[in-house]
Amino acid sequence: MTNSRVAIIGGGLGGLCLAQGLRRAGVEVTVYERDRTPGDRLQGYRIHIDPTGARALNECLPPELWETFLASASGSGRDFGFLTERMNPLMVMETPRGPDPLDNHHSISRVTLRELLLTGLSDVVRFDRTYERYTREPDGTVTLHFADGTTENADVVVAADGGNSRVRKQYLPHARRIDTGILTVAGRFPLTGETRAQVAPRLWRGPNMIIPPRGCGMFTAPQEFGQRDAGGDGAGDYVMWVFGASAGRLPTGLSGMNGQELRDTVAGLVATWHPDLRRLVTASAPESVSLLPIRTAVPVDPWPATNITLLGDAVHSMTPMRGIGANAALRDACLLTRALRDGTDPVTAIAGYETEMREYGFAAVRRSLRAARQFVDDSRLARVAFRGALRLAGRMPSLRRKALS
């Protein structure tokens, strides 16, 4: 495949990981990204990289960038708490740490990881190139058409352009994303020396799933970007909170509300919860509060392989409830790198990649959707059973390990 030209549409984590892997393998690759500059996407949060994602990065990145990743990421050995709405612990689960970083969980700023993945690709990533459509040429190559009127030609095209992928809409128009009927409101509680003292340490020492009696849920996670452990608070640190419920349990008109109105609405819905959880909401700046409808891909039957393929959210976008979307995209990038690096015929290589990717990718979509529905389960009996199961697992190490896996 070393003589083939690979075009990647989209410069997110999956697309850039693929570019690093192909570049390392000596494959000619170009990334087309609609952002005008590398600094246009300086928003985000810390993401969880599990062992699958870590192995993908290790295989695709040059050794020096892998070491940079390890130096930039913090060990995700924090406890993950399952709590009632009154802050009573159901189960606290610790992520184990071992000597091999490939077997460990890591936490890193999304912005930092993207900057790392861009390193060394200045001649590969072309910014300010908004992809619109493709056409096929008689010789089997693909012509890419961009919003500025320019075109580019490629032997292989990889859609890495996210959940609203324009490539997918043309290539696999039957592959749909749907609304789950779940709405979430997210906000940020600023973390400073003063505000840390205002809430229980459990809320800023690790992520938590808040499980009330029925119909809704809340997820909280500290997002720390500074060097607090070295002394002083890191600028911009915060606790992210996400309140979710099925649309039928929420007031109408949420989509038209501003940040303050959304914040006040959630504050009313958690009025009987523990004061520290209410404080996370009420002390969040209105401009940090936003409405996030939850969407998911619909698994589709296998399609005939061609020299166009997809990775990450472009093909198997999933709800954020299990936090595995980024890791699935990195796994895609690693698997596709191997296929294109080792295969002599691109279509045959892509067919093998897609067979494996569909299996684990759509399995993750289904698990993620199941977790999202459990998050807002309206059955009191089911919620009582779930909370009871968590309490039991909290007392039995073997069940805790199973829950972690």
C-alpha positions as CSV (number, residue, x, y, z in Angstrom):
1,M,0.0,0.0,0.0
2,T,3.0,2.3,0.2
3,N,2.2,3.8,-3.3
4,S,-1.4,4.6,-2.5
5,R,-2.5,8.1,-1.4
6,V,-4.8,8.0,1.7
7,A,-7.1,11.0,2.4
8,I,-8.5,11.4,5.9
9,I,-11.6,13.7,6.2
10,G,-11.5,15.1,9.7
11,G,-8.7,15.9,12.1
12,G,-10.1,14.7,15.4
13,L,-8.5,12.1,17.7
14,G,-9.2,9.1,15.5
15,G,-8.2,10.7,12.2
16,L,-5.0,12.1,13.6
17,C,-4.1,8.8,15.3
18,L,-4.6,7.1,11.9
19,A,-2.4,9.7,10.2
20,Q,0.3,9.1,12.7
21,G,0.2,5.4,12.2
22,L,0.2,5.6,8.4
23,R,2.9,8.2,8.4
24,R,5.0,6.0,10.6
25,A,4.4,3.1,8.2
26,G,5.5,5.1,5.2
27,V,2.1,5.5,3.6
28,E,1.3,8.8,1.8
29,V,-1.5,10.4,3.9
30,T,-3.2,13.8,4.0
31,V,-5.7,15.0,6.5
32,Y,-8.3,17.6,5.5
33,E,-9.7,19.5,8.5
34,R,-12.3,22.2,8.4
35,D,-10.9,24.1,11.4
36,R,-9.1,27.2,10.2
37,T,-6.0,26.7,12.5
38,P,-4.7,24.2,15.0
39,G,-5.9,26.5,17.8
40,D,-9.5,26.7,16.7
41,R,-10.5,23.7,18.9
42,L,-9.2,24.8,22.3
43,Q,-12.2,23.6,24.2
44,G,-12.8,20.2,25.8
45,Y,-12.3,18.2,28.9
46,R,-10.2,15.4,30.3
47,I,-10.9,12.1,28.7
48,H,-10.4,8.5,29.8
49,I,-8.0,6.4,27.8
50,D,-8.4,2.7,28.6
51,P,-5.9,0.0,27.9
52,T,-7.4,-0.5,24.4
53,G,-6.9,3.1,23.6
54,A,-3.4,3.1,25.2
55,R,-2.3,0.2,23.0
56,A,-3.6,1.9,19.9
57,L,-1.6,5.1,20.7
58,N,1.5,3.1,21.5
59,E,1.4,1.3,18.2
60,C,0.5,4.3,16.0
61,L,2.7,7.0,17.6
62,P,6.5,7.4,17.2
63,P,8.2,6.3,20.5
64,E,9.0,9.9,21.5
65,L,5.3,10.9,21.2
66,W,4.2,7.9,23.2
67,E,6.6,9.0,26.0
68,T,5.1,12.5,25.7
69,F,1.7,11.0,26.1
70,L,2.7,9.1,29.3
71,A,4.3,12.3,30.7
72,S,1.2,14.4,29.9
73,A,-1.4,12.0,31.1
74,S,-2.2,11.3,34.7
75,G,-2.9,7.8,36.0
76,S,-6.6,7.2,36.1
77,G,-6.3,5.3,39.4
78,R,-9.0,7.5,40.9
79,D,-12.0,5.9,42.6
80,F,-15.2,5.8,40.6
81,G,-18.1,6.3,42.9
82,F,-21.7,5.2,42.7
83,L,-23.8,7.4,45.0
84,T,-27.4,8.0,45.9
85,E,-28.9,11.5,45.5
86,R,-28.2,11.9,49.2
87,M,-24.5,11.2,48.7
88,N,-24.7,7.8,50.3
89,P,-22.1,5.5,48.7
90,L,-23.4,2.4,46.9
91,M,-20.1,1.3,45.6
92,V,-16.7,2.9,45.2
93,M,-14.5,1.2,42.5
94,E,-10.8,1.8,42.2
95,T,-9.1,1.6,38.8
96,P,-6.1,-0.6,39.3
97,R,-2.6,0.6,38.4
98,G,0.1,-1.8,37.2
99,P,3.7,-1.5,36.1
100,D,2.9,-1.7,32.4
101,P,1.3,1.5,31.0
102,L,-0.3,-0.5,28.3
103,D,-2.4,-2.2,30.9
104,N,-3.4,0.9,32.7
105,H,-6.1,3.6,32.5
106,H,-5.0,7.2,31.8
107,S,-6.6,10.6,32.0
108,I,-5.5,13.4,29.7
109,S,-6.9,16.7,28.5
110,R,-8.6,16.3,25.1
111,V,-6.9,19.5,24.0
112,T,-3.5,18.2,25.0
113,L,-4.0,14.9,23.3
114,R,-5.0,16.6,20.1
115,E,-2.0,18.8,20.2
116,L,0.2,15.8,20.8
117,L,-1.4,13.9,17.8
118,L,-0.7,16.9,15.6
119,T,3.0,16.9,16.4
120,G,5.1,16.2,13.4
121,L,2.1,16.4,11.0
122,S,2.5,20.0,9.8
123,D,3.0,18.8,6.2
124,V,0.2,16.2,6.5
125,V,-2.8,18.2,8.0
126,R,-4.4,20.8,5.8
127,F,-6.5,23.2,7.8
128,D,-9.4,25.4,6.5
129,R,-10.5,22.6,4.1
130,T,-14.2,22.0,4.5
131,Y,-15.2,18.8,2.7
132,E,-18.5,18.8,0.8
133,R,-18.7,15.6,-1.4
134,Y,-16.8,13.1,-3.4
135,T,-17.0,11.7,-7.0
136,R,-15.6,8.5,-8.4
137,E,-13.3,8.5,-11.4
138,P,-13.1,5.9,-14.1
139,D,-9.7,4.7,-12.9
140,G,-11.1,3.9,-9.4
141,T,-9.7,6.9,-7.6
142,V,-11.8,9.3,-5.6
143,T,-12.1,13.1,-6.2
144,L,-12.8,15.1,-3.1
145,H,-14.7,18.4,-3.5
146,F,-14.2,21.2,-0.9
147,A,-16.3,24.3,-0.1
148,D,-13.6,26.7,-1.5
149,G,-14.1,25.1,-4.9
150,T,-10.9,23.1,-4.9
151,T,-10.5,19.3,-5.4
152,E,-8.1,16.7,-4.4
153,N,-7.6,13.1,-5.6
154,A,-7.0,10.0,-3.5
155,D,-6.7,6.3,-3.8
156,V,-8.3,5.6,-0.4
157,V,-10.7,7.9,1.5
158,V,-11.3,7.5,5.3
159,A,-14.2,9.3,6.9
160,A,-13.2,10.6,10.3
161,D,-15.5,13.5,10.3
162,G,-17.7,12.7,13.3
163,G,-21.3,11.9,14.0
164,N,-22.6,14.3,11.3
165,S,-20.2,12.8,8.8
166,R,-20.8,14.1,5.3
167,V,-18.9,11.2,3.8
168,R,-21.3,8.7,5.6
169,K,-24.4,10.6,4.4
170,Q,-23.3,10.1,0.8
171,Y,-21.6,6.7,1.1
172,L,-24.0,5.0,3.5
173,P,-27.2,7.0,3.4
174,H,-29.1,4.3,5.2
175,A,-26.7,4.5,8.2
176,R,-28.6,6.7,10.5
177,R,-28.2,8.5,13.8
178,I,-31.2,8.9,16.0
179,D,-32.3,10.9,19.0
180,T,-32.5,8.6,22.1
181,G,-35.2,10.7,23.7
182,I,-32.7,11.5,26.5
183,L,-31.7,15.1,27.2
184,T,-28.8,16.2,29.3
185,V,-27.8,19.5,30.8
186,A,-24.1,20.0,31.6
187,G,-22.3,22.6,33.6
188,R,-19.0,23.4,35.3
189,F,-18.5,24.0,39.0
190,P,-15.2,25.9,39.3
191,L,-12.5,24.3,41.5
192,T,-10.4,26.7,43.6
193,G,-9.0,26.4,47.1
194,E,-12.2,28.1,48.4
195,T,-14.7,26.0,46.4
196,R,-13.1,22.7,47.2
197,A,-14.0,23.3,50.9
198,Q,-17.7,23.9,49.9
199,V,-18.3,20.4,48.7
200,A,-17.5,16.9,49.8
201,P,-14.0,15.7,48.7
202,R,-15.7,12.7,47.0
203,L,-16.9,15.2,44.3
204,W,-13.4,16.5,43.3
205,R,-11.3,13.4,43.9
206,G,-12.9,11.3,41.2
207,P,-15.8,10.7,38.9
208,N,-19.2,9.7,40.3
209,M,-22.5,8.4,39.0
210,I,-25.5,9.7,41.0
211,I,-28.4,7.3,41.1
212,P,-31.7,8.7,42.4
213,P,-34.8,6.5,43.0
214,R,-36.0,6.8,39.4
215,G,-36.3,8.7,36.1
216,C,-33.0,10.7,36.0
217,G,-29.3,10.6,36.9
218,M,-26.3,12.8,37.3
219,F,-22.6,12.2,36.4
220,T,-19.8,14.3,37.9
221,A,-16.1,14.3,37.2
222,P,-13.2,16.6,38.2
223,Q,-11.4,18.2,35.2
224,E,-8.0,19.4,36.4
225,F,-5.6,21.0,34.0
226,G,-3.1,22.6,36.3
227,Q,-0.5,21.4,38.7
228,R,-2.5,21.4,41.9
229,D,-0.5,18.6,43.4
230,A,2.7,20.6,42.9
231,G,1.2,23.5,44.9
232,G,-1.6,25.8,44.2
233,D,-4.8,25.4,42.1
234,G,-4.6,24.8,38.4
235,A,-6.2,27.6,36.4
236,G,-9.5,26.6,34.9
237,D,-10.0,23.4,37.0
238,Y,-13.6,22.5,37.5
239,V,-16.1,19.7,38.3
240,M,-18.2,18.8,35.2
241,W,-21.7,17.7,36.0
242,V,-24.3,16.3,33.7
243,F,-27.9,15.9,34.6
244,G,-30.0,13.7,32.3
245,A,-33.6,12.5,32.0
246,S,-35.9,11.3,29.3
247,A,-37.5,14.2,27.5
248,G,-41.0,13.4,28.9
249,R,-39.8,14.0,32.5
250,L,-38.3,17.5,31.7
251,P,-40.1,20.8,31.3
252,T,-40.9,21.7,27.7
253,G,-39.0,24.4,26.0
254,L,-35.5,23.5,27.2
255,S,-34.1,24.0,23.7
256,G,-35.0,27.7,23.9
257,M,-33.5,28.3,27.3
258,N,-30.3,30.2,28.0
259,G,-27.6,29.0,30.4
260,Q,-29.1,30.6,33.5
261,E,-32.6,29.2,32.7
262,L,-31.2,25.7,32.2
263,R,-29.2,25.9,35.4
264,D,-32.2,27.1,37.4
265,T,-34.3,24.3,35.9
266,V,-31.9,21.6,37.0
267,A,-31.5,23.3,40.4
268,G,-35.3,22.9,40.8
269,L,-35.2,19.2,39.7
270,V,-32.5,18.4,42.3
271,A,-33.9,20.5,45.1
272,T,-34.3,17.5,47.4
273,W,-30.9,16.1,46.7
274,H,-27.8,16.5,48.9
275,P,-26.8,20.2,49.4
276,D,-23.3,19.6,47.8
277,L,-24.9,18.2,44.6
278,R,-27.2,21.2,44.5
279,R,-24.2,23.5,45.0
280,L,-22.5,22.0,42.0
281,V,-25.4,23.2,39.9
282,T,-26.2,26.6,41.5
283,A,-22.6,27.7,41.7
284,S,-21.9,27.0,38.0
285,A,-21.6,30.1,35.8
286,P,-24.6,30.4,33.5
287,E,-22.3,30.6,30.4
288,S,-20.9,27.1,31.3
289,V,-24.3,25.5,31.2
290,S,-25.7,23.9,28.0
291,L,-28.2,21.5,26.7
292,L,-26.9,18.3,25.1
293,P,-29.4,16.0,23.4
294,I,-28.2,12.4,23.3
295,R,-28.0,10.7,19.9
296,T,-26.7,7.3,18.8
297,A,-25.9,5.4,15.6
298,V,-28.2,2.7,14.5
299,P,-26.2,-0.5,13.7
300,V,-26.4,-1.4,10.1
301,D,-25.9,-4.6,8.1
302,P,-22.5,-5.2,6.4
303,W,-21.9,-3.2,3.2
304,P,-19.6,-4.1,0.3
305,A,-16.1,-2.9,0.9
306,T,-14.6,-0.2,-1.5
307,N,-11.7,2.2,-1.3
308,I,-13.9,4.4,1.0
309,T,-14.2,3.6,4.7
310,L,-15.1,5.1,8.0
311,L,-13.9,5.2,11.6
312,G,-15.0,6.5,15.0
313,D,-18.2,8.6,15.3
314,A,-18.5,8.7,11.6
315,V,-19.7,5.1,11.6
316,H,-20.5,4.0,15.2
317,S,-21.2,7.2,17.2
318,M,-22.5,6.3,20.6
319,T,-23.9,7.9,23.8
320,P,-21.3,9.3,26.2
321,M,-22.6,7.2,29.1
322,R,-19.8,4.6,29.1
323,G,-17.0,7.0,28.1
324,I,-15.7,4.7,25.4
325,G,-16.2,6.6,22.1
326,A,-12.7,8.0,22.0
327,N,-11.1,4.6,22.7
328,A,-13.2,3.0,20.0
329,A,-12.0,5.6,17.5
330,L,-8.4,5.0,18.5
331,R,-8.9,1.2,18.2
332,D,-10.3,1.8,14.7
333,A,-7.3,3.9,13.7
334,C,-4.8,1.3,14.9
335,L,-6.7,-1.6,13.1
336,L,-7.0,0.4,9.9
337,T,-3.3,1.3,10.1
338,R,-2.4,-2.3,10.2
339,A,-4.7,-3.2,7.4
340,L,-3.5,-0.5,5.0
341,R,0.2,-1.0,6.0
342,D,0.2,-4.7,5.5
343,G,-2.3,-5.3,2.7
344,T,-1.4,-5.2,-1.0
345,D,-4.9,-4.5,-2.2
346,P,-6.6,-1.6,-0.4
347,V,-10.2,-2.9,-0.9
348,T,-9.3,-6.3,0.6
349,A,-7.5,-4.6,3.5
350,I,-10.5,-2.4,4.1
351,A,-12.9,-5.4,4.0
352,G,-11.0,-7.1,6.8
353,Y,-10.9,-3.9,8.8
354,E,-14.6,-3.3,8.4
355,T,-15.6,-6.8,9.4
356,E,-13.8,-6.5,12.7
357,M,-14.7,-2.9,13.3
358,R,-18.4,-3.5,12.8
359,E,-18.4,-6.2,15.4
360,Y,-16.8,-4.4,18.3
361,G,-18.0,-0.9,17.2
362,F,-21.7,-1.6,17.0
363,A,-21.4,-3.8,20.2
364,A,-20.1,-0.7,21.9
365,V,-23.0,1.3,20.5
366,R,-25.5,-1.2,22.0
367,R,-23.8,-1.2,25.4
368,S,-23.6,2.5,25.5
369,L,-27.3,2.9,24.6
370,R,-28.2,0.3,27.3
371,A,-26.3,2.3,29.8
372,A,-28.0,5.6,28.7
373,R,-31.4,4.0,29.2
374,Q,-30.4,2.7,32.6
375,F,-29.2,6.2,33.5
376,V,-32.8,7.5,33.1
377,D,-34.7,4.4,34.0
378,D,-38.2,5.3,35.1
379,S,-39.0,2.0,36.9
380,R,-38.6,2.4,40.6
381,L,-38.4,-1.3,41.0
382,A,-35.5,-1.6,38.5
383,R,-33.7,1.3,40.1
384,V,-34.0,-0.3,43.6
385,A,-32.6,-3.6,42.1
386,F,-29.7,-1.7,40.5
387,R,-28.8,0.1,43.7
388,G,-29.0,-3.1,45.6
389,A,-26.7,-4.8,43.1
390,L,-24.2,-2.0,43.5
391,R,-24.3,-2.3,47.3
392,L,-23.6,-6.0,47.1
393,A,-20.8,-5.5,44.6
394,G,-19.3,-2.9,46.9
395,R,-18.9,-5.5,49.6
396,M,-17.5,-8.2,47.3
397,P,-14.1,-7.6,45.6
398,S,-14.8,-10.2,42.9
399,L,-18.0,-8.4,41.9
400,R,-16.2,-5.1,41.9
401,R,-13.6,-6.5,39.5
402,K,-16.3,-7.8,37.2
403,A,-18.1,-4.5,37.2
404,L,-14.8,-2.7,36.2
405,S,-14.2,-5.1,33.4
